[in-house]
Amino acid sequence: MKTGYIDDGYTIEERLEETATYPEVHFEFRPPIGRELQKITYAIQRLRSEGEKSIDKYEEELCQTLVDHVQSWDLCDRNGEVVPIDLDHVLRLDPYLVGDMFARIVNRNRRGQEDDSKN
């Protein structure tokens, strides 16, 4: 059910289709709201505008957003173990996967898809 109010504990389930660089990934995340969403957006825009000198900080900001919001995923390493959701591991993910997950988390309302949320 769609709602304009986001309860504490609200999560959204997402699925990214397999691409040439990463497998299909299912993940559940807590959406950033209000000021937090604005802070993330502002930080990313600022770092992008600084160009090459901010590449490392930009990547870290994207990855930290994933760490802060992804609650679970089925992403596994070569041994079949679920990859931990922490900054060290997220920094080692395929960069296209990071970008696609970030886009789903931050731009979730712009996709025009059904709300897959659960409480």
C-alpha positions in Angstrom: 0.0 0.0 0.0 1.3 3.4 -0.9 1.5 5.9 1.9 2.9 9.5 2.3 4.0 8.8 5.9 7.1 6.7 6.5 6.9 4.7 9.7 10.0 3.8 11.7 11.2 0.5 10.4 9.8 1.1 6.9 11.8 -0.8 4.2 11.6 -1.3 0.5 12.5 -4.4 -1.4 14.3 -4.0 -4.7 15.7 -6.2 -7.5 18.4 -5.3 -9.9 18.5 -7.4 -13.0 21.7 -9.2 -14.0 24.0 -7.1 -16.2 27.2 -7.8 -18.1 29.2 -6.8 -14.9 27.1 -8.1 -12.0 24.5 -10.8 -11.1 20.8 -10.2 -10.3 20.7 -8.7 -6.8 17.8 -8.5 -4.4 18.1 -6.0 -1.6 16.1 -4.4 1.1 16.7 -0.8 2.2 15.4 2.0 4.4 14.8 5.1 2.3 16.4 8.3 3.2 13.7 11.0 4.0 13.5 14.7 4.5 16.7 16.4 5.5 18.8 13.2 5.2 17.8 12.9 1.5 18.7 16.5 0.9 22.0 16.2 2.7 22.9 13.1 0.5 21.9 14.9 -2.7 23.8 18.1 -1.8 27.0 16.2 -0.8 26.9 14.2 -4.1 26.3 17.3 -6.2 29.1 19.3 -4.4 31.6 16.5 -4.8 30.8 16.0 -8.5 31.3 19.7 -9.1 34.8 19.5 -7.5 35.9 17.2 -10.3 38.9 14.9 -10.2 40.2 16.0 -6.8 37.1 14.6 -5.1 36.8 11.2 -6.8 37.8 9.2 -3.7 35.4 11.2 -1.4 32.6 10.9 -4.0 33.0 7.1 -4.2 33.1 6.9 -0.4 29.9 9.0 -0.1 28.0 6.7 -2.5 29.2 3.6 -0.7 28.5 5.0 2.7 24.9 5.8 1.6 24.5 2.1 0.7 26.0 1.0 4.1 23.6 3.4 5.9 20.5 2.3 4.1 20.8 -1.3 2.8 19.4 -3.7 5.5 20.0 -6.9 3.6 20.9 -8.3 0.2 21.7 -11.6 -1.5 25.0 -10.6 -3.0 27.5 -13.3 -2.5 31.3 -13.7 -2.9 33.0 -16.4 -5.0 32.6 -18.8 -2.1 28.9 -18.4 -1.9 29.0 -16.4 1.3 26.8 -13.3 1.6 29.0 -10.2 1.4 28.9 -8.1 4.6 27.3 -4.7 4.3 30.1 -2.5 5.6 32.2 0.2 4.0 35.3 -1.9 3.4 33.2 -4.5 1.4 30.9 -2.0 -0.4 34.0 -0.1 -1.6 35.0 -3.3 -3.4 31.7 -3.8 -5.2 31.4 -3.4 -9.0 31.1 0.4 -9.5 28.1 0.0 -11.8 26.3 -2.0 -9.1 27.1 0.7 -6.5 25.7 3.3 -8.9 22.5 1.4 -9.7 21.8 0.6 -6.0 22.5 4.3 -5.1 20.1 5.4 -7.8 17.3 3.1 -6.6 17.8 4.2 -3.0 17.9 8.0 -3.6 15.6 8.2 -6.7 13.0 5.5 -5.7 10.0 7.7 -6.4 11.1 8.7 -9.9 11.0 5.2 -11.3 7.2 5.0 -11.6 7.1 1.4 -10.5 4.8 -0.2 -7.9 5.7 0.4 -4.3 7.2 -2.9 -3.0 7.5 -1.6 0.5 6.7 -3.6 3.6 6.3 -2.6 7.3 
